[in-house]
Amino acid sequence: MKPIVQISLDLTNIAEAIETAHLAIRAGVDWLEAGTPLILAEGLHGVRALRSEFPDVPIVADLKTMDGGYLEAEMMAGAGATHVVVMARAHEETVRCVVKAGKDFGVQVMGDNMVCDDMIAGAKWLEDLGCDFVIHHIGYDERRGIAARGQRMPSPLDQLREVCQAVKVPVQAVGGLSLEQAIQCPAYGAPLVVLGAPLTIDADSFKTADGDLESSLRLICDAVHGEGEESEE
């Protein structure tokens, strides 16, 4: 799979999400993510607004489904999402329901292994249940809380290579990556590069980061897409 750049719109209002999405698409971003804060603040209206504004762009609805899997996936698909997210810590039947809904409504399922006791086994389990992608994820509270106690902040890069080797489906790494680390993800075997807090979104206020975001995104997209071109040569 060629490297894909996804921006996580972890914002709390539709207007800012649309504005950020436009500059992201201009910069070369491939996929848009309706982040969990946006869905919590605006509901599926946020997904519908993104779909209306960007009719041909893949949209990930990151609701982090834990129960009611079929209905939630159906609702997100109806709002225009092309990808939905289910958590590995959900019950097996919930994952199966989301996968079934994905097939019924034409959306792809991303299984998230956040807080699994065994992240590699969690990724493989998600693949075995039919997820189309694996999200290898170190959570926001987890990494910040551990670092605040003076301990080493965990990173998805710690086991990313092993996760990629354990599954055949495409993998994306999420959780506090620096720009340099995010760009390196395809070299680990993870072609889906996610840009969000704290890369393009202020991780404390959940507002768009200061600075020339569009130029920064363009440089990142060029670097990530360049990785794909190099691997083909």
Residue frames as qw, qx, qy, qz and C-alpha x, y, z in Angstrom:
[[0.000, 0.888, 0.460, 0.000, 0.00, 0.00, 0.00],
 [0.371, 0.520, -0.043, 0.768, 1.33, 3.42, -0.93],
 [0.253, -0.236, -0.523, 0.779, 1.82, 5.78, 2.03],
 [0.153, -0.728, -0.518, -0.423, -1.31, 7.68, 2.97],
 [0.157, 0.082, -0.398, 0.900, -1.42, 10.89, 5.03],
 [0.331, -0.660, -0.644, -0.202, -4.44, 11.31, 7.30],
 [0.034, 0.345, -0.320, 0.882, -5.16, 14.41, 9.37],
 [0.311, -0.472, -0.791, 0.234, -6.99, 13.94, 12.64],
 [0.118, -0.549, -0.128, -0.817, -9.43, 16.82, 13.05],
 [0.465, -0.399, -0.686, 0.392, -9.46, 16.69, 16.86],
 [0.022, -0.197, 0.040, -0.979, -11.32, 19.98, 17.02],
 [0.056, 0.373, 0.799, -0.468, -14.53, 20.95, 18.78],
 [0.407, 0.629, 0.270, -0.605, -16.46, 22.86, 16.14],
 [0.731, 0.456, 0.478, 0.169, -17.39, 22.25, 12.53],
 [0.309, 0.950, -0.039, -0.023, -16.23, 25.61, 11.19],
 [0.205, -0.778, 0.582, 0.117, -12.65, 25.16, 12.35],
 [0.705, -0.057, 0.697, 0.119, -12.65, 21.52, 11.24],
 [0.650, 0.680, 0.330, 0.080, -13.75, 22.53, 7.71],
 [0.137, 0.956, -0.257, -0.038, -11.17, 25.32, 7.56],
 [0.424, -0.580, 0.686, 0.112, -8.37, 23.01, 8.70],
 [0.755, 0.199, 0.620, 0.083, -9.51, 20.28, 6.33],
 [0.549, 0.830, 0.095, -0.006, -9.37, 22.65, 3.34],
 [0.043, 0.867, -0.496, -0.035, -5.79, 23.67, 4.02],
 [0.614, -0.316, 0.722, 0.033, -4.87, 20.03, 4.67],
 [0.765, 0.447, 0.460, 0.057, -6.26, 18.92, 1.32],
 [0.373, 0.916, -0.150, -0.001, -4.47, 21.79, -0.43],
 [0.234, -0.747, 0.623, 0.005, -1.25, 20.62, 1.24],
 [0.474, 0.352, -0.780, -0.208, -1.65, 17.07, -0.07],
 [0.393, -0.128, 0.793, -0.447, -3.36, 15.20, 2.78],
 [0.246, -0.013, -0.864, -0.440, -5.17, 12.10, 1.50],
 [0.418, -0.484, -0.764, -0.085, -7.69, 11.23, 4.23],
 [0.234, -0.508, 0.197, -0.805, -9.68, 13.30, 6.73],
 [0.392, -0.242, -0.849, 0.259, -10.53, 12.06, 10.19],
 [0.437, -0.664, -0.128, -0.592, -13.53, 13.31, 12.13],
 [0.285, 0.264, -0.755, 0.528, -11.73, 13.09, 15.47],
 [0.367, -0.447, -0.791, 0.199, -13.38, 11.97, 18.68],
 [0.096, -0.391, -0.344, 0.848, -13.56, 15.54, 20.11],
 [0.237, 0.079, -0.367, -0.896, -15.34, 16.73, 16.95],
 [0.431, -0.278, -0.789, -0.338, -17.87, 13.90, 17.07],
 [0.313, -0.434, -0.693, 0.484, -18.48, 14.48, 20.78],
 [0.016, -0.351, -0.148, 0.925, -19.00, 18.21, 20.22],
 [0.374, 0.297, -0.269, -0.836, -20.96, 18.13, 16.98],
 [0.762, 0.169, 0.563, -0.273, -22.22, 14.56, 16.66],
 [0.619, 0.202, 0.643, 0.404, -22.52, 13.08, 13.20],
 [0.288, 0.935, 0.166, -0.125, -23.30, 16.57, 11.90],
 [0.225, -0.769, 0.477, 0.360, -19.51, 16.98, 11.80],
 [0.500, -0.044, 0.793, 0.344, -19.12, 13.93, 9.58],
 [0.443, 0.698, 0.560, 0.062, -21.95, 15.09, 7.32],
 [0.078, 0.955, -0.064, -0.277, -20.42, 18.55, 7.02],
 [0.318, -0.538, 0.662, 0.414, -17.06, 17.09, 6.00],
 [0.502, 0.242, 0.789, 0.258, -18.72, 14.79, 3.47],
 [0.337, 0.860, 0.373, -0.093, -20.70, 17.68, 1.99],
 [0.020, -0.917, 0.267, 0.297, -17.60, 19.85, 1.70],
 [0.025, -0.547, 0.797, 0.256, -15.31, 17.05, 0.45],
 [0.865, 0.153, 0.074, -0.472, -17.48, 14.62, -1.56],
 [0.857, 0.380, -0.349, -0.006, -14.60, 12.50, -2.87],
 [0.131, 0.595, -0.675, 0.415, -12.23, 12.37, 0.11],
 [0.648, -0.223, -0.722, 0.101, -12.08, 9.31, 2.43],
 [0.318, -0.616, 0.236, -0.681, -13.38, 10.20, 5.89],
 [0.477, -0.064, -0.820, 0.310, -12.53, 8.26, 9.05],
 [0.510, -0.648, -0.077, -0.560, -15.13, 8.59, 11.83],
 [0.407, 0.219, -0.753, 0.468, -13.17, 7.98, 15.04],
 [0.615, -0.530, -0.082, -0.578, -15.99, 7.21, 17.44],
 [0.061, 0.367, -0.858, 0.355, -13.93, 4.47, 19.18],
 [0.759, -0.213, -0.280, -0.547, -16.86, 2.07, 19.25],
 [0.076, -0.299, 0.869, -0.388, -17.11, -0.11, 22.37],
 [0.297, 0.305, 0.864, -0.269, -20.72, -1.33, 22.14],
 [0.483, 0.695, 0.338, -0.412, -23.71, -1.05, 19.84],
 [0.386, -0.349, 0.572, 0.635, -21.31, -1.76, 17.02],
 [0.337, 0.406, 0.735, 0.426, -23.69, -2.39, 14.16],
 [0.054, 0.900, 0.431, -0.031, -25.86, 0.67, 14.77],
 [0.267, -0.805, 0.154, 0.507, -22.93, 3.01, 15.34],
 [0.381, -0.176, 0.646, 0.638, -21.20, 1.85, 12.17],
 [0.254, 0.601, 0.700, 0.289, -24.46, 2.14, 10.21],
 [0.052, -0.937, -0.265, 0.221, -25.00, 5.69, 11.47],
 [0.315, -0.652, 0.355, 0.592, -21.45, 6.75, 10.62],
 [0.370, 0.116, 0.737, 0.554, -21.73, 5.22, 7.16],
 [0.158, 0.769, 0.609, 0.114, -25.03, 7.02, 6.65],
 [0.150, -0.914, -0.051, 0.374, -23.37, 10.29, 7.59],
 [0.543, 0.816, -0.198, -0.009, -20.74, 9.78, 4.90],
 [0.416, -0.661, 0.620, 0.075, -17.85, 8.07, 6.65],
 [0.746, 0.428, -0.482, -0.171, -15.78, 5.66, 4.60],
 [0.543, 0.164, -0.736, 0.370, -13.92, 4.22, 7.61],
 [0.617, -0.668, -0.031, -0.414, -15.05, 3.49, 11.17],
 [0.226, 0.474, -0.736, 0.427, -13.06, 2.63, 14.30],
 [0.842, -0.429, -0.212, -0.250, -13.76, -0.19, 16.77],
 [0.198, -0.726, 0.594, -0.283, -11.71, -0.85, 19.88],
 [0.558, 0.190, -0.806, 0.046, -9.93, -4.13, 20.57],
 [0.018, -0.054, 0.769, -0.636, -11.00, -3.85, 24.21],
 [0.666, 0.021, -0.013, -0.746, -14.62, -4.12, 23.09],
 [0.742, -0.030, 0.643, -0.184, -16.28, -7.53, 23.21],
 [0.284, -0.094, 0.815, 0.496, -15.59, -9.85, 20.31],
 [0.285, 0.602, 0.744, 0.060, -19.25, -9.65, 19.30],
 [0.086, 0.883, 0.107, -0.449, -19.01, -5.86, 19.02],
 [0.142, -0.515, 0.606, 0.589, -16.05, -6.16, 16.66],
 [0.280, 0.206, 0.889, 0.300, -17.95, -8.74, 14.63],
 [0.223, 0.778, 0.548, -0.212, -20.98, -6.42, 14.47],
 [0.031, 0.812, -0.184, -0.553, -18.89, -3.52, 13.20],
 [0.200, -0.271, 0.794, 0.506, -17.25, -5.75, 10.59],
 [0.284, 0.466, 0.832, 0.099, -20.69, -6.99, 9.48],
 [0.167, 0.872, 0.290, -0.358, -21.97, -3.42, 9.23],
 [0.134, -0.622, 0.468, 0.614, -18.87, -2.48, 7.26],
 [0.223, 0.049, 0.872, 0.432, -19.72, -5.13, 4.69],
 [0.195, 0.652, 0.730, -0.063, -23.41, -4.20, 4.65],
 [0.087, 0.941, 0.220, -0.243, -22.88, -0.46, 4.24],
 [0.690, 0.604, 0.038, 0.398, -19.65, -0.32, 2.26],
 [0.127, -0.913, 0.319, -0.220, -17.30, 1.11, 4.88],
 [0.701, 0.266, -0.580, 0.318, -13.93, -0.20, 5.98],
 [0.706, -0.692, -0.123, -0.085, -13.19, -1.07, 9.59],
 [0.337, 0.601, -0.529, 0.496, -10.16, 0.11, 11.52],
 [0.802, -0.480, -0.352, 0.047, -9.46, -1.89, 14.68],
 [0.025, 0.798, -0.355, 0.486, -7.70, 0.04, 17.46],
 [0.783, -0.103, -0.564, 0.242, -5.46, -1.88, 19.90],
 [0.054, -0.623, 0.329, -0.708, -5.24, 0.91, 22.50],
 [0.471, -0.476, 0.523, -0.527, -4.72, -0.36, 26.09],
 [0.940, 0.045, -0.311, -0.129, -4.46, -4.00, 25.07],
 [0.715, -0.606, 0.340, 0.077, -2.36, -5.96, 27.54],
 [0.595, -0.141, 0.604, 0.511, -0.55, -7.46, 24.54],
 [0.302, 0.666, -0.082, -0.677, -0.58, -4.93, 21.72],
 [0.135, 0.336, -0.805, -0.470, 0.72, -7.38, 19.11],
 [0.085, 0.241, 0.966, -0.044, -1.81, -10.07, 20.02],
 [0.266, 0.615, 0.446, -0.594, -4.54, -7.42, 20.04],
 [0.270, 0.555, -0.392, -0.682, -3.63, -6.35, 16.51],
 [0.104, 0.116, -0.941, -0.300, -3.66, -9.94, 15.27],
 [0.170, 0.394, 0.839, -0.335, -7.01, -10.58, 16.98],
 [0.325, 0.630, 0.136, -0.692, -8.54, -7.57, 15.22],
 [0.262, 0.415, -0.666, -0.562, -7.26, -8.79, 11.87],
 [0.000, 0.053, 0.998, 0.039, -8.59, -12.30, 12.53],
 [0.235, 0.525, 0.675, -0.461, -12.05, -10.85, 13.25],
 [0.450, 0.612, 0.566, 0.319, -12.08, -9.13, 9.86],
 [0.074, -0.887, -0.041, 0.455, -10.83, -5.58, 10.43],
 [0.690, 0.677, 0.100, 0.235, -9.44, -3.99, 7.28],
 [0.307, 0.685, -0.349, 0.562, -6.81, -1.91, 9.12],
 [0.682, -0.472, -0.427, 0.360, -5.08, -1.92, 12.49],
 [0.015, -0.872, 0.145, -0.467, -4.48, 1.25, 14.51],
 [0.722, -0.139, -0.459, 0.498, -1.52, 0.74, 16.85],
 [0.149, -0.785, -0.133, -0.586, -2.36, 3.32, 19.48],
 [0.432, -0.184, -0.566, 0.677, -0.87, 4.70, 22.68],
 [0.128, -0.815, -0.547, -0.138, -3.59, 6.78, 24.34],
 [0.086, 0.756, -0.052, 0.647, -3.49, 10.49, 25.16],
 [0.597, -0.724, 0.136, -0.319, -4.06, 10.10, 28.91],
 [0.962, -0.170, 0.011, 0.213, -1.73, 7.12, 29.14],
 [0.694, 0.330, -0.071, 0.636, 1.31, 8.75, 27.61],
 [0.013, -0.728, 0.102, -0.678, 0.81, 12.15, 29.26],
 [0.719, -0.640, 0.040, -0.268, 0.10, 10.71, 32.69],
 [0.932, -0.114, -0.031, 0.342, 3.11, 8.44, 32.63],
 [0.506, 0.476, -0.081, 0.715, 5.37, 11.27, 31.50],
 [0.276, -0.779, 0.037, -0.563, 3.97, 13.58, 34.21],
 [0.839, -0.540, 0.063, -0.033, 5.11, 11.07, 36.81],
 [0.150, -0.802, 0.557, 0.154, 8.64, 11.35, 35.48],
 [0.722, -0.049, 0.677, 0.136, 8.62, 8.02, 33.69],
 [0.126, -0.190, 0.662, 0.714, 9.47, 7.38, 30.06],
 [0.600, 0.374, 0.115, -0.698, 6.54, 8.20, 27.81],
 [0.626, 0.112, 0.755, 0.160, 5.48, 5.10, 25.84],
 [0.267, 0.513, -0.366, -0.729, 5.48, 5.42, 22.06],
 [0.885, 0.315, 0.194, -0.284, 3.71, 3.45, 19.34],
 [0.517, 0.673, -0.528, -0.034, 7.12, 3.08, 17.73],
 [0.408, -0.501, 0.729, -0.227, 8.18, 0.80, 20.61],
 [0.559, 0.043, 0.828, -0.030, 6.35, -2.17, 19.04],
 [0.549, 0.599, -0.035, -0.582, 5.34, -0.82, 15.65],
 [0.302, 0.471, -0.764, -0.321, 7.64, -3.04, 13.63],
 [0.121, -0.021, 0.978, -0.170, 6.46, -6.14, 15.50],
 [0.493, 0.454, 0.494, -0.554, 2.79, -5.21, 15.00],
 [0.496, 0.610, -0.312, -0.533, 3.35, -4.67, 11.28],
 [0.191, 0.355, -0.903, -0.151, 5.07, -8.04, 11.00],
 [0.269, 0.092, 0.888, -0.362, 2.24, -9.80, 12.87],
 [0.510, 0.576, 0.498, -0.399, -0.57, -8.71, 10.53],
 [0.455, 0.229, 0.612, 0.605, -1.17, -8.57, 6.80],
 [0.103, 0.879, 0.441, 0.151, -3.56, -5.60, 6.86],
 [0.318, 0.595, -0.121, 0.728, -2.22, -2.02, 6.71],
 [0.541, -0.540, -0.458, 0.453, -1.21, -0.46, 10.04],
 [0.114, 0.779, -0.036, 0.615, -1.16, 3.10, 11.30],
 [0.534, -0.197, -0.532, 0.626, 0.64, 4.34, 14.41],
 [0.195, -0.781, -0.209, -0.555, -1.07, 6.88, 16.68],
 [0.676, -0.679, -0.260, 0.116, 0.03, 8.54, 19.88],
 [0.395, -0.870, 0.129, 0.265, 2.34, 11.49, 20.49],
 [0.788, 0.163, 0.269, 0.530, 4.64, 11.03, 17.51],
 [0.141, -0.650, 0.169, 0.727, 6.92, 13.87, 16.51],
 [0.587, 0.689, -0.121, -0.408, 6.87, 15.04, 12.90],
 [0.177, 0.576, -0.783, -0.154, 10.07, 13.14, 12.22],
 [0.332, -0.062, 0.921, -0.194, 8.67, 9.97, 13.76],
 [0.641, 0.485, 0.396, -0.444, 5.42, 10.24, 11.83],
 [0.501, 0.694, -0.386, -0.345, 7.31, 10.54, 8.56],
 [0.010, 0.449, -0.893, -0.011, 9.33, 7.44, 9.46],
 [0.706, 0.014, 0.539, -0.459, 6.25, 5.22, 9.94],
 [0.844, 0.442, -0.145, -0.268, 6.25, 3.78, 6.40],
 [0.350, 0.577, -0.726, 0.135, 9.84, 2.61, 6.98],
 [0.359, -0.229, 0.791, -0.439, 8.53, 0.56, 9.94],
 [0.012, -0.175, -0.950, -0.258, 5.94, -1.04, 7.67],
 [0.102, 0.636, 0.641, -0.418, 3.03, 1.26, 8.61],
 [0.299, 0.297, 0.462, 0.780, 1.87, 3.09, 5.45],
 [0.172, -0.807, -0.460, -0.329, -0.93, 5.09, 7.08],
 [0.387, 0.040, -0.324, 0.863, 0.58, 8.23, 8.59],
 [0.233, -0.810, -0.531, -0.084, -1.67, 10.16, 10.98],
 [0.261, 0.245, -0.186, 0.915, -1.11, 13.83, 11.73],
 [0.421, -0.740, -0.426, -0.306, -2.96, 15.26, 14.69],
 [0.426, -0.845, 0.220, -0.239, -2.38, 16.29, 18.28],
 [0.173, -0.831, -0.107, 0.518, 0.22, 17.48, 19.00],
 [0.526, 0.042, 0.468, 0.709, 1.58, 17.72, 15.43],
 [0.055, 0.360, 0.426, 0.828, -1.09, 19.89, 13.83],
 [0.459, -0.708, -0.365, -0.395, -3.53, 20.40, 16.70],
 [0.063, -0.553, 0.535, -0.636, -2.65, 22.02, 20.02],
 [0.516, -0.118, -0.847, 0.059, -2.78, 19.06, 22.41],
 [0.124, -0.212, -0.647, 0.722, -3.93, 21.12, 25.38],
 [0.316, 0.332, 0.189, -0.868, -6.58, 23.40, 23.89],
 [0.470, 0.337, 0.800, 0.159, -7.63, 21.18, 20.94],
 [0.356, 0.866, 0.084, -0.341, -7.44, 24.14, 18.62],
 [0.783, 0.562, -0.022, 0.267, -5.44, 24.41, 15.43],
 [0.705, -0.364, -0.006, 0.608, -1.74, 24.75, 16.21],
 [0.037, 0.913, -0.076, -0.399, -0.06, 28.12, 15.72],
 [0.342, -0.422, 0.629, 0.556, 2.23, 28.79, 12.78],
 [0.471, 0.421, -0.432, -0.644, 2.04, 28.18, 9.06],
 [0.709, -0.037, 0.665, -0.234, 0.16, 24.89, 9.23],
 [0.805, 0.551, 0.100, -0.197, -0.41, 24.54, 5.49],
 [0.384, 0.748, -0.541, 0.027, 3.27, 24.88, 4.60],
 [0.331, -0.438, 0.803, -0.233, 4.21, 22.44, 7.35],
 [0.795, 0.179, 0.511, -0.273, 1.64, 19.93, 6.14],
 [0.703, 0.673, -0.166, -0.157, 2.84, 20.25, 2.57],
 [0.128, 0.666, -0.727, 0.103, 6.41, 19.43, 3.60],
 [0.526, -0.195, 0.775, -0.290, 5.20, 16.43, 5.60],
 [0.820, 0.400, 0.295, -0.285, 2.99, 15.13, 2.78],
 [0.545, 0.726, -0.411, -0.087, 5.82, 15.50, 0.27],
 [0.092, -0.543, 0.815, -0.179, 8.15, 13.58, 2.59],
 [0.644, -0.001, 0.697, -0.315, 5.66, 10.76, 3.26],
 [0.795, 0.544, 0.137, -0.232, 4.59, 10.40, -0.36],
 [0.329, 0.755, -0.565, -0.043, 8.25, 10.51, -1.33],
 [0.422, -0.358, 0.814, -0.174, 8.87, 7.50, 0.91],
 [0.790, 0.301, 0.481, -0.231, 6.39, 5.56, -1.20],
 [0.624, 0.748, -0.188, -0.125, 8.05, 6.56, -4.45],
 [0.000, -0.680, 0.731, -0.058, 11.47, 5.52, -3.12],
 [0.599, -0.160, 0.758, -0.204, 10.18, 2.10, -2.07],
 [0.807, 0.493, 0.257, -0.201, 8.89, 1.47, -5.61],
 [0.394, 0.803, -0.433, -0.114, 12.27, 2.16, -7.20]]
